[in-house]
């Protein structure tokens, strides 16, 4: 199949970017989207040109590094799949495909399709952990957790931190990501001691990183390759309110004392 690509090229963070057009005359429908990019880069190298920089690692929908906007959709047209899980059979012979990087102030472009997503790492570092000393590993059946809580926690823990929710959101909000990280710890017994402090610190770090605020467009859950529900945002907002009130009350008591 013949494919025409319009790919965003940008030499470095300070340079002006532009779309460049490439034509691949013989792409196998069974190849993955990233394999098609490998083919493009091999052609560019043979022609003595600079290959397109793009992020990838596991190519199994696990690491979340294959961040691309494909025809205006985060990770492309296939619902519930990362870019590396997208195959060329999702397109037709003769299609023109526009490929761009994530567009968000918190994700500055490094080169071509590669963006700096370390802001998400800093949100996790702000509170996405537990410090309880659990000792030796216990049998899971000894810790009684309601089945609905287990299911909800596991659904939230499926987040791979790819940033598609940010790229798809008109406000460039990271609320789905942060809500998922808050929920998968806050729903389990081990996460309870720091539950409310955790959400306050992570939400405040999210704001410091320059992400936008959530206004419930719902585009984030549509773009998420793991189909995480915006219910995690509701849970995060409730816990943040409780944590903020508790913090204010503690500060007022300390001031009064």
C-alpha positions as CSV (number, residue, x, y, z in Angstrom):
1,X,0.0,0.0,0.0
2,X,1.1,3.6,-0.8
3,X,1.2,5.9,2.2
4,X,2.0,9.7,2.3
5,X,3.3,11.0,5.6
6,X,3.3,14.6,6.8
7,X,5.7,14.4,9.7
8,X,6.6,17.2,12.2
9,X,10.3,18.0,12.0
10,X,12.1,20.2,14.6
11,X,15.8,20.1,15.1
12,X,15.8,21.2,18.8
13,X,13.6,22.9,21.4
14,X,14.5,26.4,20.2
15,X,14.2,25.8,16.4
16,X,11.1,26.5,14.4
17,X,9.3,23.3,13.4
18,X,7.6,22.3,10.1
19,X,5.7,19.4,8.5
20,X,7.8,17.5,5.9
21,X,6.2,15.1,3.4
22,X,7.4,11.6,2.7
23,X,6.0,8.9,0.4
24,X,6.3,5.2,1.1
25,X,5.2,3.3,-2.0
26,X,5.2,-0.3,-0.6
27,X,4.0,-0.5,3.0
28,X,2.8,-3.9,4.3
29,X,-0.6,-3.7,5.9
30,X,0.7,-6.2,8.5
31,X,3.5,-3.9,9.7
32,X,3.0,-1.9,12.8
33,X,3.0,1.9,12.7
34,X,6.4,2.1,14.3
35,X,7.8,-0.5,11.8
36,X,6.6,1.8,9.1
37,X,8.6,4.6,10.7
38,X,11.6,2.3,10.8
39,X,11.2,1.8,7.1
40,X,11.0,5.5,6.6
41,X,14.1,6.2,8.6
42,X,16.1,3.5,6.7
43,X,15.2,5.2,3.5
44,X,16.2,8.6,4.8
45,X,19.5,7.3,6.1
46,X,20.3,5.7,2.7
47,X,19.5,9.0,1.1
48,X,21.9,10.8,3.5
49,X,19.2,12.6,5.3
50,X,18.5,13.0,9.0
51,X,16.1,10.2,10.3
52,X,12.9,11.2,12.2
53,X,13.4,11.1,15.9
54,X,10.6,9.3,17.8
55,X,10.3,7.6,21.2
56,X,9.8,3.9,21.6
57,X,10.9,1.1,23.9
58,X,8.8,-2.0,24.6
59,X,6.6,-1.9,21.5
60,X,4.1,-3.9,23.5
61,X,1.8,-1.2,24.8
62,X,3.5,-1.2,28.3
63,X,6.1,1.5,28.5
64,X,4.0,4.4,27.2
65,X,6.9,6.1,25.3
66,X,5.5,5.9,21.7
67,X,3.8,9.3,22.0
68,X,2.4,10.5,18.6
69,X,-0.6,12.5,17.4
70,X,-1.8,10.7,14.3
71,X,-4.3,12.6,12.2
72,X,-5.2,14.6,15.2
73,X,-5.8,11.6,17.5
74,X,-3.5,10.6,20.4
75,X,-2.0,7.2,19.4
76,X,-4.1,7.1,16.3
77,X,-7.5,5.8,15.3
78,X,-7.5,2.5,17.2
79,X,-9.3,2.8,20.5
80,X,-7.6,1.3,23.5
81,X,-4.2,0.9,21.9
82,X,-0.9,2.7,22.0
83,X,0.9,3.8,18.9
84,X,3.1,0.7,18.9
85,X,0.0,-1.5,18.9
86,X,-1.4,0.3,15.8
87,X,-1.0,-1.6,12.5
88,X,-1.0,-0.2,9.0
89,X,-4.1,-2.2,8.2
90,X,-6.0,0.5,10.0
91,X,-5.3,2.7,7.0
92,X,-6.1,2.5,3.3
93,X,-4.0,2.5,0.3
94,X,-3.3,6.1,-0.8
95,X,-4.0,7.5,2.7
96,X,-2.2,10.7,3.8
97,X,-1.2,10.6,7.5
98,X,-0.2,13.6,9.6
99,X,2.1,12.8,12.5
100,X,2.8,15.3,15.2
101,X,4.2,15.3,18.8
102,X,2.2,15.8,21.9
103,X,1.2,19.5,22.1
104,X,1.2,20.8,25.7
105,X,3.2,23.4,27.6
106,X,4.2,20.8,30.2
107,X,5.6,18.6,27.4
108,X,8.3,20.7,25.6
109,X,9.5,19.3,22.3
110,X,13.1,17.8,22.4
111,X,13.4,16.9,18.7
112,X,10.9,16.0,16.0
113,X,8.3,13.7,17.6
114,X,10.1,13.4,21.0
115,X,8.8,15.4,23.9
116,X,10.0,15.7,27.5
117,X,7.4,14.0,29.6
118,X,9.4,14.2,32.9
119,X,6.7,16.4,34.3
120,X,4.6,13.2,34.9
121,X,7.5,11.7,36.8
122,X,7.7,14.7,39.1
123,X,4.0,14.4,39.8
124,X,4.5,10.8,40.9
125,X,7.6,11.7,42.9
126,X,5.5,14.3,44.8
127,X,3.4,11.6,46.4
128,X,2.9,8.5,44.3
129,X,4.4,6.1,46.9
130,X,3.8,4.5,50.3
131,X,6.2,4.6,53.2
132,X,4.6,2.0,55.4
133,X,7.0,-0.6,56.7
134,X,5.2,-3.8,55.6
135,X,7.9,-6.2,56.7
136,X,8.1,-9.5,55.0
137,X,5.8,-10.3,52.1
138,X,2.4,-11.5,53.3
139,X,0.0,-13.9,51.6
140,X,-2.5,-11.8,49.7
141,X,-5.4,-13.6,51.2
142,X,-4.5,-12.2,54.6
143,X,-5.2,-8.7,53.6
144,X,-9.0,-8.4,53.1
145,X,-9.9,-5.9,50.4
146,X,-13.4,-5.6,48.9
147,X,-13.6,-7.0,45.3
148,X,-14.9,-3.7,43.9
149,X,-12.0,-1.8,45.4
150,X,-9.5,-4.3,44.0
151,X,-11.0,-4.1,40.5
152,X,-11.0,-0.3,40.6
153,X,-7.4,-0.1,41.9
154,X,-6.2,-2.5,39.2
155,X,-8.0,-0.6,36.5
156,X,-6.3,2.6,37.7
157,X,-2.9,0.9,38.0
158,X,-3.1,0.1,34.3
159,X,-2.0,3.7,33.5
160,X,1.3,3.6,31.6
161,X,2.0,7.3,31.9
162,X,2.1,7.9,28.1
163,X,0.5,11.4,28.3
164,X,-2.2,10.8,25.7
165,X,-4.7,12.2,28.2
166,X,-2.8,15.4,28.3
167,X,-2.4,15.6,24.5
168,X,-6.1,14.9,23.8
169,X,-7.4,17.4,26.4
170,X,-8.2,20.9,25.1
171,X,-6.8,22.2,28.4
172,X,-3.7,19.9,28.4
173,X,-4.8,18.6,31.8
174,X,-3.1,15.7,33.5
175,X,-6.0,15.0,35.7
176,X,-6.7,11.5,34.3
177,X,-3.0,10.5,34.9
178,X,-2.9,12.0,38.4
179,X,-6.3,10.6,39.3
180,X,-5.2,7.1,38.2
181,X,-2.0,7.3,40.2
182,X,-3.8,8.6,43.3
183,X,-6.6,6.0,43.0
184,X,-4.6,2.8,42.6
185,X,-2.8,3.6,45.9
186,X,-5.7,5.3,47.7
187,X,-8.1,2.3,47.2
188,X,-5.9,-0.2,48.9
189,X,-5.1,-0.6,52.6
190,X,-1.4,0.0,52.2
191,X,-2.1,3.5,50.8
192,X,-4.4,4.7,53.5
193,X,-1.9,6.3,56.0
194,X,-0.9,8.9,53.4
195,X,-4.0,9.0,51.3
196,X,-5.0,12.6,51.7
197,X,-1.5,14.1,52.0
198,X,-0.6,12.2,48.8
199,X,-3.4,13.7,46.7
200,X,-2.8,17.2,47.9
201,X,0.9,17.0,47.1
202,X,0.4,15.4,43.7
203,X,-2.3,17.8,42.6
204,X,-0.2,20.8,43.7
205,X,2.8,19.4,41.7
206,X,0.6,18.9,38.7
207,X,-0.4,22.6,38.8
208,X,3.2,23.7,39.2
209,X,4.2,21.7,36.1
210,X,1.9,23.9,34.0
211,X,-0.8,21.4,33.2
212,X,-4.3,22.8,32.6
213,X,-7.3,22.3,34.7
214,X,-9.9,19.6,34.0
215,X,-13.3,20.9,32.7
216,X,-14.8,17.4,32.0
217,X,-14.5,17.3,28.2
218,X,-13.9,13.6,28.5
219,X,-11.4,13.4,25.7
220,X,-8.8,11.9,28.0
221,X,-10.7,8.7,28.6
222,X,-11.4,8.4,24.9
223,X,-7.7,8.7,24.1
224,X,-6.3,6.5,26.9
225,X,-4.8,3.3,25.5
226,X,-5.8,1.5,28.7
227,X,-9.4,2.9,28.7
228,X,-9.1,4.4,32.2
229,X,-12.4,6.0,33.2
230,X,-12.7,9.6,34.3
231,X,-14.2,8.2,37.5
232,X,-10.6,8.4,38.9
233,X,-10.8,12.2,38.5
234,X,-13.9,12.3,40.6
235,X,-12.2,10.2,43.3
236,X,-9.1,12.5,43.2
237,X,-11.2,15.6,43.5
238,X,-13.1,14.2,46.5
239,X,-9.9,13.2,48.3
240,X,-8.2,16.5,47.4
241,X,-11.1,18.4,49.0
242,X,-10.9,16.3,52.1
243,X,-7.1,16.6,52.2
244,X,-7.2,20.4,51.8
245,X,-9.8,20.9,54.5
246,X,-7.8,18.7,56.9
247,X,-4.6,20.6,56.1
248,X,-6.3,24.0,56.6
249,X,-7.8,22.8,59.9
250,X,-4.4,21.5,61.1
251,X,-2.7,24.8,60.1
252,X,-5.4,26.8,61.9
253,X,-5.0,24.7,65.1
254,X,-1.2,25.2,65.0
255,X,-1.6,29.0,64.5
256,X,-4.1,29.2,67.3
257,X,-1.8,27.2,69.6
